[in-house]
Amino acid sequence: MSVKVGMVSLGCPKNQVDAEKMMFGLRAYGFELSDVPEEADIVIVNTCGFIQSAKEEAIETLLEFLALKNEGGIKGVVCTGCLAERYRDDIMESLPGIDAVVPLGNDGEIARIIGELAETGEADIDPRDKYDLPLEGDRTLIGGGYSAYLKIAEGCSNGCTYCAIPAIRGRFRSRPMENVLDEARQLAESGVTELIVVAQDTSRYGEDIYGESRIAELLTELCRIDGFRWIRTLYMYPERITDKLIDVIAKEPKLVKYLDIPIQHCNAEVLKRMNRRGDRETLAALMNKLRERIPDITLRTTLITGFVGETEEQFEELAEFVGEMRFDRLGCFAYSEEEGTPAAKMDGQVPPEERVRRSEIITEQQMFITDELMAQKVGSTLEVLIDGFDEDEGLFVGRTAADAPEIDGCVLVASDRGLAEGEYVTVHIDSCEDGCFYGSAQ
């Protein structure tokens, strides 16, 4: 009897890529992959451990599957990912029903580990260093197979004082360009038409192996590969967005006019405490330059409220900046105190409830801005990539080039004909509501 393995991947797209590599290894080993984890024999929970809410989600998910195991619904639960790397001993002690906790450096052994569990109920895991995490590898894509993430680097060397990623995943390591391009060609040949380039800092790509950033060159080469229609890049740091990079984004038709630039704050003092560069003036100048050079660009950013020492005046400056810049997309998070980070040891911690209050103010402010910007597009026609069908609405669900999967808005599409997942459709935008467009397929 074959062993069914289910995969639940939590957290960011970079974590999803790791899960897809593990899934390929499991399938190659002979395991059957279950689309419904609850119906599997063994479930792998690929966890995120970035901030407190992510850790809580990971623990809750593990507990849910442990309860299912205790009821006899599944036979094994395995924890992988960032939480496993950061808290392996704690997880094994506090969740004794877990069958295996696999550090990042052991991801490449997941098929052997699951095989031993299936055969004997135990697995031999000799924890390996996080730097043993393979930077490349074949993948079994999660989703419809038309959209895929391309991870071009691992780890981070930026040293933001609030962030635990360097401790979890190590220093920034770029993949050689030809290696990245080979994987991209394989993805295109498999039917992927939307390619989403990711790393902790994509704008830093190549610095460690070429002595300078090569992201502009990499994006140019990706555009030469047949098959891709949309190429999107996430996680670019503002100080590394050069004129050369802007020119490439402006001129290459396959590069969607969309930039995800996490600025975190605009106040110079707050940014300095975060160990980040820039100030309100330089950030505003960059956003204005991008809009001037790429008139139809969509700008997304993320912000942190309530960081250590943030005064009410500094928060008000941030809110004013948000109103001034009118970002197309914005995610705002209350500062999360992460153990082991420099920021967690700083004096002047803002009370947690105040961090949340400030985050809610920015989020509500951005909702009004987003609604106003979306209303301007009502009556226009947009290209939409179909992601599926919403049974409740009775409408197809898709995204424009201005919407990254999971984090941005959607388009609900009425159509007289059936629309396939992965199909690109011209849609007339009839209305907008709650961050979604409603439209009609043409």
N, C-alpha and C positions, 0 to 999 in steps of 0.2 A: 504494500500500500504506500503510495507516494505521500510525502509530507508537505502540507500546505503552509506557506509562510506569508504572513501579512506585514505590511510596512505602514507605519504612521509617521510621517515626517512633519515636525513642528518647526516654527521659526522662519528663518530667512531663505531666499532662493539659493544661497550658497550651501545651506544645509540640505536643501532638496537635491542638489547635484550630488552630494555625498551619498544620499539615500539611493539615488538612481544608479550609482556605481555599485553599491552593495547589492541592489536588486539584480543587476546584470550578473554579478558573481554567483548569486544564489541560483539563478535560472541556469547558468552554465554548469553548475554543480549537479543539477538535476531536480532541484526543488520546484514545486508548483507555486506560483505567486497568486495569492488571493486578492481580488479587488475589494473584498469585504473583510477587513481584518478580524471582525468578530467571528467569522466562519473559518478562520485559519487554525492550524494546530499550534503554531508558534507565532507570536506577534513581536515584532521589533518596533520599539518606540525610539525614533531618532530625535533626540531632544535638543532644545535651545536652552542656554543658561546665561543669556546676555544681561537681562535685567530681572528684577524681582517678579514681575508679572509673568515673564516667560518661564521662570523656574516654577512658579506656582502652577502654570498650565501643564508643564511637563510632569510634575508630581501627581496632579489630578488625573492625568491621562494614564500614568502608570498604575495608580490605584484602581482606576476603572477596569483595566485589564487584569489586574491581580484579583479583583472581585469576581470577574468572569472565570478566571482560572480556578478559584476556590469553589465556584458553582459547577465546575466540570465542563464549562463551555470551551475552554482552550487548555492546552497542556503546558505552555511555556510563555514566559515574558522576558524579553531581552531589552536592556537599555543601552543605547548608543548616543553619540553626539556630544555636544558641548557640556551638558550636565554630567554625563558619564566621565568626561575628561576631568572636569573640575571637582566633582564630589564623589568619586568612585567609592571610596571607603565608607563615606556617610550613607550613600544609597544602600550599599550592601548590609550595613548595620541597621538602618531604620526601616528598610523594606525587605525583610528576610525572604519573602516569597519570590523575589526577583531571581531568575535562573542564571543570568549573566549580566555583568556591567562591563561594556567593551569600550576602552579608551580610544581616542581618535587614531592613534598610531596602529591600532589593531583592526581598523576597518577592513583592510585587505584580507583579513583572515575570517571574515564573518561567515563564509560558507562552511569552512571547517568547524567553526564554533557551533553553528546551528546543527551541523551533522552530528557532532558529538553529543549535543543535547538531545537530539531526536533518538539517538541510539542508546545512550547510557543515562540520560537525565542530568549529566554533568558535563562541563566543558573546561578544558585546561587553557587558562588565559595568563600569559606572561606579559604584563603591561609593557608596551613599547612607548618610546618617546613620541610626542606629538609631531615631531619633524619626520617621522616615518609615514605620516599620512600621505598616500600617493597623490601627486598633483594631477595625474591624468588617469584615464581608464575608460573602457567601454561602459555604456549606460543603457538601462531600460527606462525610457522616459515615462514620467508620471503625467497623465493627461492624454489629450487627443493625438499627440505626435506631430502637430503642426507648429507648436510653439515650444521653444527650449531655451534654457539658460546655458550660457557658456562661461564657465569660471576660468578667469585668466591668471589668477594669482591666489595665494593662500596667505593667511595671517595679516598682521598689520604692524607697522613701525612708526605710526604717527604719534603715539604716546599721549593721547588725550587723557587727562587726569581722571575722568569719570569712567573710563572704559576698561573692561576686563579681557577684551578679545586678545591682546598680545599675550597675556598670561595663559589663556586657554588654547589659542591656536598658533602662537609663536610669532616670530618676526615676519615681515612681508617677503614672500618668495614668488617671483613671477615665473610663469611657464615660458619656455622658449617660443618665439613667434611661430616657427614652422610647426611645432607641436600643436599650438592653438589652432592654426589654420587647418591642419590635418583633421582635427576633431570637427571643426566647422564644416569642412567639406563632407565628412561622413554624415553630419546632421542634415545638411542640405540634400544629400543623396537619399536619405531616409524619408524625406518629405517635409522637413521643417521649413516653414516660410517666414516665421517670426523668430529672430534670434535676439536674445537679451543678454548683453555682456555684463558680467558682474565680477566683483572682487570687493574687499573691504574698502579699497580706494582705487578705482579703475584709472584715475588720472595719473597714478604713480606707476602704472604698468611699465616694466622694463628697466626702471632705474637701477635695480640691484644686479642685473646681468648685462645691461648695455651702457650703464653709466649715465643715462638720461632717460626721460620718459619717451616711450615709443607708442603711446596710445593713438596718436594721430595716424602714424604709419600702419598700426594694426587695423584700425577702422577702415582705412583706405583699402587694405588688402582684403578684408572681409567683404567689402562691397564688390570686389571682383569675382566673387564666388557666385556661380549661377544657382538660382533656386530661391534665394532670400528676397522677400518683398519689403519687410520691415526689419531694420536693425536698430535696436534700442540699447542705450548705455545707462546703467544706474551707478550711483555712489561716486560722483566726482567732487573732489575737494575744490573749493573756490580758488585758492591761491595757485593751483596748478592748471587752471583753464587758460591756455595760451592763445594768442592770435592764430597760430598755426592750427590748433585744434578747432577753433571757431570756424576757420576757413573750410576745413574738411567737412564739418557738420553742415555748413551752409551750402556747399556745392554738391555733395553726394546725395543723389535722389533716394537711395535705399536707407540712408540714415534718417530716422524719423526726427522731426524737429522738436525734440523733447530732451530736457536735461534735468537730472535729479542731482541737486547740489545741496547736501546737508550743511547748513551754515551754523545751526545750533543756537546762535545768539547774534546780536549786532553790537552790543556794548563792548568796547575795547577792554575794559577791566575784567568783565566776566569772561571774555574770550581768553584773556591772558591766564586767568585762573584755570581755565579748561586746557591750557597749553595749546591753544589754537591761535592762528594769526588773523590779522585783519581788524577792521572796525566798521562802523556804520557807513562811512564815506567810501571806503574801498569796496565794500559789498554792494552798495547802491550803484557805484560806477560800473562794476562787473555786470549787474543785472541790466542796467541801461544799455551797456555795450552789446550784450547778447541780443536784446530786443531790437537794437538798431541794425546789427549785422545780419540777424536772422528774424525778420519781422513776424513770421508766423510761429515762433518758438513757444512751446509750453514749458514753463519753469515750475519745477517741484522742489520743495525744501522740507527739512525737518528742524524742529526747534526743541529746546529743553527749557522748561521754566522751573524756577525755584532752585537753580544750582547754588552751590555754596557761596554765601555772601551776597547773593542777588538782592539788591534793595528794591523797595517799591518804585523808586525813581527809575532804576535800571529796567525793571519790568515794564513800566509805562513807556520807556523808550523803545523797547521791543515791540509792544503793541502798536505804537505809532509807526514804526518801521514796517510792520506787516500791512498796515493801512496804506502806507505810502507806496510800497512795492507791488501790492496786489498780485501775489503769486497765484498761478493757476491752480496749483495743488499744494497742500501743506499738511504735514502731520506734526502735532505738538504733543510732547510727552513731559509729564512731571518727572523731575530728576529722581533717579533711583540710586540709592547709596549702595555701592557694590563693595563687598569686603575685599581687602587686598589692593584696592586702588588708592592712588594718592589723595583723591578728592574725599574719600571716606574718612581720612585722618585729619582733614582740615577743620579749623575752627569756623564758626559762623554758619552751621547747618540751618537751613530754612525748615521750619516745621512742615511735616509731610502734608498736612491738610492745606497749608498755604501754597505748597507746590502744586497741588491738584487744583485749587481755586484758580490760580493763575493760568494753568493749562486749559481749564474749561473756558476762561474768558477769551483766550486766543482762538480756541477751536470754534467758539460761537461767532467770533469776529470773522474768521475765515469762511464760515458757512455763508454769511451774507455776501462776501466777495465772490465766492464760487458761484452762488446763485445768479449774481449780476453778470458775471462773465459768461455763464452758460446761456442766459437769456439772450445774449447778443448773437448766439449761433442759431436760435430758433428761426426757421425759414430757410436755412441753408441746406446744402447737401454735403454729406461726409462719407468717406470710405470707412466701412465697419467690418471688423473681423468677427465672425460668428463663433461664439464659445459654447453654445448649447441652447436649450429650450426651457423656459420657465413655465412649469405646469400650472402654478397658481395664477400667473398673469395671462397665460395662453399666448405668450409672445416669445420670440427668439431673443437671446441675450448675446450681445457683442460688445466690442470695444472699438474706439477710434484710435488713431495713431497717438493721440494725446493721453491715452490711458494704459498704464502698465497693469499686468494681471495682479489681482488680489488687492492692490493698494489704492487704485484709482476708481473712477466711476464706470458706468456701463451705459449701453444703449439698448433699450427694449424695442424690438423691431416687429412690426406687423407685416406679414407677407402672404400673398395668395398662393405661393408655391412653397414647397419644403426647402429649407436652407440647411446646408450641411455644416457640421463643425469644421472650422478651418477655412470656410469660404469667405471671400472678400466681396462685400455687397455695397452698392451705392444706396445710401439711405437719405430720404428727406426728413429733416428734423422738424417735428410738429410741435413739440412742447418739451418742457423740462420740469422735474420735480424731485426733491430729496436727493440731489446729486446724480440723477439719471436723466438721460434724454429718452424721449419717446419718438419713434419715427416710423416711416413706411418705406419698405424696400422698393426700389425703382426698377 
